[in-house]
């Protein structure tokens, strides 16, 4: 029987131990590095409203598919408060690489600059347009028992000398519903009574209860009440009719031009984000909004998917900022 010399076996033993130790170190390094690497491959989709609202709905409707298109997870983060200022500041201070995006409605980027004397952010200076996401047409609704069949009848009633002033609820002074009402006042040369509320929900509730005559609002927030017969749609503040309300005329069709209000939602990144990163995210957003399941969900809610180029969104932001500034200044609107 051959006897193994311990001295000869020692080098092989040491090699195995050394190799095992090296593998342990390598595996440990990989294990601890994975979460860090995963965290760097996340896109934050910031929403300036609490969960459950219409902007949050759009964000969550597209987040999973957008993540697949980008090749990593997309997380929706709600940063409500300050009429969008908290979310805006968070995004403007983020690393400008397209990994932090702000999904905002038109108000925070195109209305706030003229509404507030001091704003902590400047949309054109501090934000980089990525893509328009959806259009949200404003529709004028009244309670089911209000006698008007369309907006032309409401306008005619407002012009009768000595008649009671008709009231219009809004989700707050300077909000899109309020400014849409002012557009109607200016276009029709009438004077509807503005009744501001703290949010759309209480405003709609008082229209349903008959305490206020009407309300301008996004179709997604009103379509269920319209379909249930609890609210009557009188007119669309849009250039064309809406597929969910094919029998409701636009104001232009009723001879009242100039009432065009779109509470669009769009994506912005921090200023300084490289063009290549903006294009990468833009293309992913386009593919996401063209996904049949995503489109169907958004359209069923009343929102209209409308991807754009960054340049097209920049032009829209500029034109709407001028448009709403004119309405705010002409009517001397001040925030509450």
C-alpha positions as CSV (number, residue, x, y, z in Angstrom):
1,X,0.0,0.0,0.0
2,X,1.3,3.4,-1.0
3,X,1.5,6.0,1.8
4,X,0.8,9.6,0.9
5,X,3.5,12.0,2.1
6,X,1.7,14.8,4.0
7,X,4.4,17.2,2.9
8,X,3.5,16.5,-0.8
9,X,-0.3,16.9,-0.2
10,X,0.0,20.2,1.6
11,X,0.4,22.4,-1.5
12,X,-2.7,20.9,-3.1
13,X,-4.7,21.5,0.1
14,X,-3.5,25.1,0.3
15,X,-4.5,25.7,-3.3
16,X,-8.0,24.4,-2.7
17,X,-8.4,26.5,0.4
18,X,-7.1,29.6,-1.3
19,X,-9.4,29.0,-4.3
20,X,-12.4,28.5,-1.9
21,X,-11.6,31.7,0.0
22,X,-11.3,33.6,-3.3
23,X,-14.7,32.3,-4.5
24,X,-16.2,33.2,-1.1
25,X,-15.0,36.8,-1.4
26,X,-16.2,37.0,-5.0
27,X,-19.6,35.6,-4.3
28,X,-20.0,37.9,-1.3
29,X,-19.0,40.9,-3.4
30,X,-21.5,40.0,-6.0
31,X,-24.3,39.4,-3.5
32,X,-23.8,42.8,-1.8
33,X,-23.4,44.7,-5.1
34,X,-26.6,43.4,-6.7
35,X,-29.0,45.6,-4.7
36,X,-26.9,48.7,-5.3
37,X,-26.7,48.0,-9.0
38,X,-30.5,47.3,-9.1
39,X,-31.1,50.7,-7.4
40,X,-29.2,52.5,-10.1
41,X,-31.4,50.9,-12.7
42,X,-34.6,52.5,-11.6
43,X,-36.6,55.4,-13.1
44,X,-38.6,57.5,-10.7
45,X,-41.9,58.7,-12.1
46,X,-42.8,61.6,-9.8
47,X,-46.5,62.7,-9.5
48,X,-47.4,65.9,-7.7
49,X,-50.7,64.5,-6.4
50,X,-51.8,61.8,-3.9
51,X,-52.4,58.2,-5.0
52,X,-55.8,57.6,-6.6
53,X,-56.1,60.8,-8.6
54,X,-56.2,61.1,-12.4
55,X,-52.5,61.9,-12.9
56,X,-51.6,59.1,-10.6
57,X,-53.9,56.8,-12.6
58,X,-52.1,57.7,-15.9
59,X,-48.7,57.2,-14.2
60,X,-49.6,53.7,-12.9
61,X,-51.3,52.8,-16.2
62,X,-48.0,53.2,-18.1
63,X,-45.3,52.4,-15.4
64,X,-45.0,48.7,-15.9
65,X,-44.9,48.9,-19.7
66,X,-42.6,51.8,-19.6
67,X,-40.3,49.8,-17.4
68,X,-40.2,47.0,-19.9
69,X,-39.4,49.5,-22.7
70,X,-36.6,51.1,-20.7
71,X,-35.2,47.7,-19.6
72,X,-35.6,48.4,-15.8
73,X,-38.2,49.1,-13.1
74,X,-40.2,52.3,-13.1
75,X,-41.4,53.4,-9.6
76,X,-44.3,55.9,-9.2
77,X,-43.5,58.3,-6.3
78,X,-46.3,60.7,-5.1
79,X,-44.9,64.0,-3.9
80,X,-48.0,66.1,-3.4
81,X,-48.2,69.7,-2.1
82,X,-47.4,73.3,-3.0
83,X,-49.5,73.1,-6.2
84,X,-46.8,71.0,-7.8
85,X,-43.8,72.9,-6.3
86,X,-42.6,70.0,-4.1
87,X,-42.5,67.6,-7.1
88,X,-41.0,70.2,-9.3
89,X,-38.2,71.0,-6.9
90,X,-37.4,67.3,-6.4
91,X,-37.1,66.8,-10.2
92,X,-35.1,69.9,-10.9
93,X,-32.5,68.9,-8.2
94,X,-32.3,65.3,-9.5
95,X,-29.3,64.0,-11.5
96,X,-29.9,65.1,-15.1
97,X,-29.8,61.7,-16.7
98,X,-33.4,60.9,-17.4
99,X,-33.8,58.6,-14.4
100,X,-36.1,61.0,-12.6
101,X,-39.2,62.1,-14.5
102,X,-42.1,64.4,-13.6
103,X,-45.6,63.6,-14.8
104,X,-47.5,66.8,-14.4
105,X,-50.7,68.4,-15.5
106,X,-50.7,71.7,-17.4
107,X,-51.4,73.8,-14.3
108,X,-48.1,73.4,-12.6
109,X,-46.0,74.2,-15.7
110,X,-48.1,76.6,-17.8
111,X,-50.4,78.4,-15.3
112,X,-48.4,78.6,-12.0
113,X,-45.8,81.0,-13.5
114,X,-48.4,83.7,-14.1
115,X,-50.5,82.9,-11.1
116,X,-47.8,83.1,-8.4
117,X,-45.6,86.1,-8.0
118,X,-42.9,84.0,-6.5
119,X,-42.4,80.4,-7.8
120,X,-39.5,78.3,-6.6
121,X,-39.0,76.9,-10.1
122,X,-39.2,78.1,-13.7
123,X,-40.5,75.4,-16.0
124,X,-38.7,76.7,-19.1
125,X,-35.4,77.3,-17.3
126,X,-35.3,74.3,-14.9
127,X,-37.1,71.5,-16.8
128,X,-36.3,69.5,-20.0
129,X,-39.4,68.5,-22.0
130,X,-39.6,64.7,-22.7
131,X,-43.0,64.0,-24.2
132,X,-46.7,64.9,-24.0
133,X,-48.5,61.9,-22.6
134,X,-52.3,62.5,-22.7
135,X,-54.8,65.2,-23.6
136,X,-57.7,65.8,-21.2
137,X,-60.5,67.7,-22.8
138,X,-62.6,69.9,-20.5
139,X,-66.4,69.4,-20.6
140,X,-69.0,71.7,-19.2
141,X,-71.5,69.7,-17.1
142,X,-74.6,70.7,-15.1
143,X,-76.8,68.8,-12.7
144,X,-79.4,66.4,-14.2
145,X,-82.3,68.7,-13.3
146,X,-80.8,71.8,-14.8
147,X,-83.1,72.7,-17.8
148,X,-80.4,73.5,-20.4
149,X,-79.8,71.0,-23.2
150,X,-76.5,72.5,-24.3
151,X,-74.1,75.3,-23.6
152,X,-75.8,77.7,-26.1
153,X,-78.9,77.6,-24.0
154,X,-76.9,78.2,-20.8
155,X,-75.3,81.3,-22.5
156,X,-78.7,82.5,-23.7
157,X,-80.1,82.3,-20.2
158,X,-77.1,84.2,-18.8
159,X,-77.9,87.1,-21.1
160,X,-81.5,87.6,-20.0
161,X,-81.7,90.9,-18.2
162,X,-82.5,90.6,-14.5
163,X,-82.0,86.8,-14.5
164,X,-80.3,85.1,-11.6
165,X,-76.5,84.8,-12.1
166,X,-75.6,81.2,-12.9
167,X,-72.8,79.7,-10.7
168,X,-69.8,77.6,-11.7
169,X,-67.8,75.5,-9.4
170,X,-64.1,75.0,-9.8
171,X,-61.4,73.0,-8.1
172,X,-59.7,76.2,-6.9
173,X,-58.8,79.7,-8.0
174,X,-56.5,79.6,-11.0
175,X,-57.3,75.9,-11.7
176,X,-58.0,74.7,-15.2
177,X,-61.8,74.5,-14.5
178,X,-61.7,78.1,-13.3
179,X,-59.8,79.4,-16.3
180,X,-62.1,77.4,-18.7
181,X,-65.0,79.2,-17.1
182,X,-63.2,82.6,-17.7
183,X,-62.7,81.6,-21.3
184,X,-66.4,81.1,-21.7
185,X,-67.1,84.4,-20.0
186,X,-64.8,86.2,-22.4
187,X,-66.0,84.4,-25.5
188,X,-69.7,84.7,-24.8
189,X,-69.6,88.1,-23.1
190,X,-71.4,86.8,-20.0
191,X,-70.6,86.8,-16.3
192,X,-70.8,83.4,-14.6
193,X,-70.3,83.4,-10.8
194,X,-67.1,81.6,-9.8
195,X,-67.4,79.3,-6.7
196,X,-64.0,77.9,-5.9
197,X,-63.6,74.6,-3.9
198,X,-60.5,72.9,-2.5
199,X,-60.4,70.2,-5.1
200,X,-62.5,68.7,-7.9
201,X,-64.3,66.1,-5.7
202,X,-66.2,68.6,-3.5
203,X,-67.0,70.8,-6.5
204,X,-68.5,67.9,-8.4
205,X,-70.5,66.8,-5.3
206,X,-72.1,70.2,-5.0
207,X,-73.1,70.2,-8.7
208,X,-74.6,66.8,-8.2
209,X,-76.5,68.1,-5.2
210,X,-77.8,71.1,-7.1
211,X,-76.0,73.7,-5.0
212,X,-74.0,75.0,-8.0
213,X,-75.2,75.2,-11.6
214,X,-72.2,73.7,-13.4
215,X,-68.6,72.7,-13.6
216,X,-65.8,72.5,-16.2
217,X,-63.8,69.3,-15.7
218,X,-61.7,66.6,-17.3
219,X,-63.7,63.9,-19.0
220,X,-61.9,61.1,-17.0
221,X,-63.3,62.6,-13.7
222,X,-66.8,63.1,-15.0
223,X,-67.6,60.4,-17.5
224,X,-69.0,57.9,-15.0
225,X,-71.5,60.6,-13.7
226,X,-72.4,61.5,-17.3
227,X,-73.0,57.9,-18.3
228,X,-75.1,57.3,-15.1
229,X,-77.3,60.3,-16.0
230,X,-76.4,62.2,-12.8
231,X,-74.7,65.0,-14.8
232,X,-75.5,66.5,-18.2
233,X,-72.7,67.3,-20.6
234,X,-73.4,70.7,-22.4
235,X,-70.3,71.4,-24.4
236,X,-66.7,70.5,-25.1
237,X,-63.9,73.0,-24.7
238,X,-62.0,71.4,-27.6
239,X,-61.5,71.7,-31.4
240,X,-63.3,68.4,-32.0
241,X,-65.8,66.0,-30.4
242,X,-64.7,63.3,-28.0
243,X,-65.1,59.6,-28.8
244,X,-66.8,58.9,-25.5
245,X,-69.2,61.8,-25.9
246,X,-70.0,61.8,-29.7
247,X,-73.3,63.6,-29.3
248,X,-71.9,66.5,-27.3
249,X,-71.0,69.5,-29.5
250,X,-67.9,71.7,-29.1
251,X,-68.4,75.3,-28.2
252,X,-67.2,76.3,-31.6
253,X,-69.9,74.2,-33.2
254,X,-72.5,76.1,-31.1
255,X,-71.2,79.4,-32.3
256,X,-69.0,80.2,-29.3
257,X,-65.4,80.2,-30.5
258,X,-62.4,80.6,-28.3
259,X,-63.3,78.1,-25.5
260,X,-60.5,75.6,-25.8
261,X,-59.1,74.1,-22.6
262,X,-56.9,71.0,-22.5
263,X,-55.6,69.9,-19.1
264,X,-52.8,67.9,-20.7
265,X,-50.3,65.7,-18.8
266,X,-46.7,65.6,-19.9
267,X,-43.3,64.3,-18.8
268,X,-40.3,66.5,-17.9
269,X,-36.8,65.8,-16.7
270,X,-34.2,68.0,-15.1
271,X,-32.6,70.7,-17.2
272,X,-29.3,69.6,-18.5
273,X,-30.3,66.0,-19.3
274,X,-28.4,65.0,-22.4
275,X,-30.3,64.9,-25.7
276,X,-29.4,61.2,-26.0
277,X,-31.1,60.4,-22.7
278,X,-34.2,62.5,-23.6
279,X,-34.5,60.7,-26.9
280,X,-34.1,57.3,-25.2
281,X,-36.9,58.0,-22.7
282,X,-39.0,59.7,-25.4
283,X,-38.9,56.6,-27.6
284,X,-39.8,54.4,-24.7
285,X,-42.7,56.6,-23.9
286,X,-43.9,56.5,-27.5
287,X,-43.8,52.7,-27.5
288,X,-45.6,52.6,-24.2
289,X,-48.4,54.8,-25.3
290,X,-48.8,52.9,-28.5
291,X,-49.1,49.6,-26.6
292,X,-52.6,48.3,-27.2
293,X,-53.3,47.5,-23.5
294,X,-52.1,50.9,-22.3
295,X,-53.9,52.8,-25.0
296,X,-57.2,50.9,-24.3
297,X,-57.0,51.6,-20.5
298,X,-56.3,55.3,-21.0
299,X,-58.9,55.8,-23.7
300,X,-61.6,53.9,-21.6
301,X,-61.0,56.5,-18.8
302,X,-61.5,59.4,-21.3
303,X,-57.9,60.4,-21.6
304,X,-56.4,60.6,-25.1
305,X,-52.9,59.2,-25.5
306,X,-50.8,61.8,-27.4
307,X,-47.0,61.2,-27.4
308,X,-44.9,64.0,-28.9
309,X,-41.3,64.9,-29.5
310,X,-39.5,67.0,-26.9
311,X,-39.6,70.0,-29.3
312,X,-43.3,69.7,-29.8
313,X,-43.9,69.6,-26.0
314,X,-41.6,72.7,-25.6
315,X,-43.7,74.6,-28.2
316,X,-46.9,73.5,-26.5
317,X,-45.6,74.6,-23.1
318,X,-44.6,78.0,-24.5
319,X,-47.9,78.7,-26.3
320,X,-50.1,77.6,-23.3
321,X,-48.0,79.6,-20.9
322,X,-48.8,82.7,-23.0
323,X,-52.4,81.7,-23.4
324,X,-53.1,81.2,-19.7
325,X,-51.1,84.2,-18.6
326,X,-53.4,86.4,-20.7
327,X,-56.5,84.9,-19.0
328,X,-54.9,85.3,-15.5
329,X,-53.9,88.9,-16.1
330,X,-57.1,90.0,-17.9
331,X,-59.2,88.7,-15.1
332,X,-56.8,89.8,-12.3
333,X,-56.8,86.3,-10.9
334,X,-54.9,85.8,-7.6
335,X,-54.3,82.6,-5.8
336,X,-56.3,81.9,-2.6
